[in-house]
Amino acid sequence: MLRIATFNINGIRSRLPALLAWLQREAPDIVCLQELKAVDRNFPVEALAEAGYGAIWKGQPSWNGVAILARGMTPLEIRRELPGDPADSQSRYLEAAVRGGVVACLYLPNGNPQPGPKFDYKLAWFERLIRHARGLLDSEHPVVLAGDFNVVPTDADIYNPRSWRKDALLQPESRACFQRLLDQGWTDALKRLYPEASPFTFWDYFRQHWQRDSGLRIDHLLLSPALVERLEGGGVDRWVRGEEHASDHAPAWISLAE
């Protein structure tokens, strides 16, 4: 069984103890991390190695940053940026070969406030992802696109859409881009496993949203056709969100037959 997880850590230096505790308890085989909020030299490679994980990463001061971890090995880096805009300096995409497949870790732009330049950047980045994802599918390799997509795909993926209608995560343009990605042939793994009530992955820090389970599903694992029949389980490690000094996300994961 191969367990693949995605986790927006929201600051890897300040939340390293929580990350290590989760790795020890759940022992995922492959992990995609987002929002490292650390430069490359401050990535905790030694601590992760002691925990049994090799890593590749791309950091950035104060914002963004992505990493791919693998238990007992180091992922083989394929690319460190999303193609299509050489001027884009934000650390949001990392792609690697690991355990017989390709894993793409992504942190899609939030896009707020919208309308405005941040939302325009979100949609432009999404278009680049759609183009690149098409090429990954055409390769016919087993591929997982995993990360914080900053999109609530449907109203069933949020506790109550009413107060979020103006948010970039729920805009029709954002949802249309996500659907276009699925229409290429990708499978939303958690939605396939939980078609009626997909588990939330994010609870913001305001208005006791965690305590009230007022959550959103914005962290996704998309599977290429070669992997769909291997999907055996998945879920969200909710206990991580309830720990002291937690990220506002919880790790989402899937298990694949090997």
Sequence and secondary structure as in RCSB ss.txt:
>XXXX:A:sequence
MLRIATFNINGIRSRLPALLAWLQREAPDIVCLQELKAVDRNFPVEALAEAGYGAIWKGQPSWNGVAILARGMTP
LEIRRELPGDPADSQSRYLEAAVRGGVVACLYLPNGNPQPGPKFDYKLAWFERLIRHARGLLDSEHPVVLAGDFN
VVPTDADIYNPRSWRKDALLQPESRACFQRLLDQGWTDALKRLYPEASPFTFWDYFRQHWQRDSGLRIDHLLLSP
ALVERLEGGGVDRWVRGEEHASDHAPAWISLAE
>XXXX:A:secstr
 EEEEEEE S TTTTHHHHHHHHHHH  SEEEEE   S GGGS HHHHHHTTEEEEEE  SSS  EEEEEETS  
EEEESS TT TT     EEEEEETTEEEEEEE     SSSSHHHHHHHHHHHHHHHHHHHHHHTT  EEEEEE  
   SGGGBS SGGGTTSGGG HHHHHHHHHHHHTT EEHHHHH SSS    B  SSTTTTTTT  B  EEEEE H
HHHTTEEEEEE GGGTTSTT  SB  EEEEE  
